[in-house]
Amino acid sequence: MILYNVTINIENDVHDEWLKWMRESHIPDVLKTGYFLEHKICKVLNVEDEGTTYSIQYTCNSMEDYEGYKTYEASRLQKEVMDKFNAKFVAFRSLLEVI
């Protein structure tokens, strides 16, 4: 099983709007692609940066599923986030194998 993790630090002035949009629009759109089985939203507690940091975790069955998402869907969905919250967040992505 593969875990695709997106860690995001969002500025506090757009935090509430961002979190609502993530829950109601973006995450459902990611799941509708059919590549992921489930997701979790985790608030990172031990960060001293300004803003609020989250770990959004998506689980898929295989590297093939992740590669399909990356090839066919990721650019479009990431662009939507950039268009809506540009310069109000920073993000990095990790790929993990569940053992």
C-alpha positions as CSV (number, residue, x, y, z in Angstrom):
1,M,0.0,0.0,0.0
2,I,1.3,3.5,-0.9
3,L,0.7,6.7,1.2
4,Y,0.9,10.0,-0.7
5,N,1.4,12.8,1.8
6,V,1.0,16.5,1.1
7,T,2.3,18.7,3.9
8,I,0.9,22.2,3.7
9,N,1.5,25.4,5.7
10,I,-1.4,27.8,5.2
11,E,-1.5,31.4,6.2
12,N,-3.9,32.1,9.1
13,D,-5.8,34.9,7.2
14,V,-7.1,32.3,4.7
15,H,-7.0,29.2,6.9
16,D,-10.8,28.8,7.5
17,E,-11.6,29.3,3.8
18,W,-8.8,26.9,2.8
19,L,-9.9,24.2,5.2
20,K,-13.5,24.4,4.1
21,W,-12.5,24.3,0.4
22,M,-10.2,21.3,1.0
23,R,-12.9,19.3,2.8
24,E,-15.8,20.2,0.5
25,S,-14.1,20.5,-2.9
26,H,-10.4,19.6,-3.4
27,I,-10.2,16.3,-1.4
28,P,-13.5,15.0,-2.9
29,D,-12.1,15.9,-6.4
30,V,-8.9,14.0,-5.6
31,L,-10.8,10.9,-4.5
32,K,-13.1,11.1,-7.5
33,T,-10.1,10.3,-9.7
34,G,-10.4,6.7,-8.5
35,Y,-6.7,6.3,-7.7
36,F,-7.0,6.6,-3.9
37,L,-8.9,4.5,-1.4
38,E,-9.1,6.9,1.5
39,H,-7.7,10.1,3.0
40,K,-6.9,11.7,6.4
41,I,-6.4,15.3,7.3
42,C,-3.9,15.7,10.2
43,K,-3.0,19.0,11.9
44,V,0.7,19.1,12.6
45,L,1.2,20.1,16.3
46,N,4.9,20.5,16.7
47,V,5.6,23.2,14.2
48,E,6.8,26.7,15.2
49,D,6.3,28.3,11.8
50,E,3.7,31.0,11.3
51,G,0.4,29.8,9.9
52,T,-1.1,26.4,10.4
53,T,0.4,23.2,9.1
54,Y,-1.5,20.1,7.9
55,S,-0.6,16.7,6.6
56,I,-3.1,15.5,4.0
57,Q,-2.7,11.7,3.5
58,Y,-4.1,9.7,0.6
59,T,-3.8,5.9,0.4
60,C,-3.7,3.9,-2.8
61,N,-3.2,0.2,-3.5
62,S,0.0,0.4,-5.6
63,M,2.7,2.5,-7.2
64,E,0.8,2.1,-10.5
65,D,-2.2,3.8,-9.0
66,Y,0.0,6.7,-7.7
67,E,1.7,7.0,-11.1
68,G,-1.6,7.1,-12.8
69,Y,-2.7,10.0,-10.5
70,K,0.6,11.8,-11.0
71,T,0.5,11.4,-14.8
72,Y,-3.2,12.1,-15.5
73,E,-4.6,14.2,-12.6
74,A,-2.1,15.8,-10.3
75,S,-1.2,18.8,-12.4
76,R,-4.8,19.9,-12.9
77,L,-5.7,19.5,-9.2
78,Q,-2.5,21.2,-8.0
79,K,-3.2,24.1,-10.4
80,E,-6.6,24.6,-8.8
81,V,-5.0,25.0,-5.4
82,M,-2.4,27.5,-6.8
83,D,-5.1,29.5,-8.6
84,K,-7.2,29.8,-5.4
85,F,-4.6,30.3,-2.7
86,N,-1.4,31.3,-4.6
87,A,1.3,32.8,-2.3
88,K,-0.8,31.9,0.8
89,F,0.7,28.5,1.3
90,V,3.8,26.3,0.9
91,A,3.6,22.6,0.3
92,F,5.8,19.6,-0.1
93,R,5.0,16.1,-1.0
94,S,6.2,12.7,0.2
95,L,5.6,9.2,-1.0
96,L,5.7,6.4,1.6
97,E,5.3,2.6,1.5
98,V,3.1,1.2,4.2
99,I,4.9,-1.8,5.8
